[in-house]
Amino acid sequence: MALFQYKRPRQFEYKPRFYDPKKEQLEQLKAKYGENQGEDYSRKINFRKVFEQQKAEKIKSPISSSKIILYACIVVILIYVIIIVLEKF
């Protein structure tokens, strides 16, 4: 027994009502044909997985011979320029 009895605040019971015709149609189709038991087709894109696949493809592809020749020419030219500059000093 308490000396004073306090009134409890009234509870707010709001249940929103929202009608989505696409969702209802989807649920009807699922009920009619059953849910897909195979792969899960999600609409999200797994960017990390996509980037890893692209990286793996780049690693697997060999460097073309024209790129190797180009890099070798650039290195030879740089070495030649460095030697000429060092001889002047």
Contacts in CASP RR format, 6 or more apart in sequence:
PFRMAT RR
TARGET T0000
AUTHOR 0000-0000-0000
METHOD contacts of the structure
MODEL  1
MALFQYKRPRQFEYKPRFYDPKKEQLEQLKAKYGENQGEDYSRKINFRKV
FEQQKAEKIKSPISSSKIILYACIVVILIYVIIIVLEKF
END
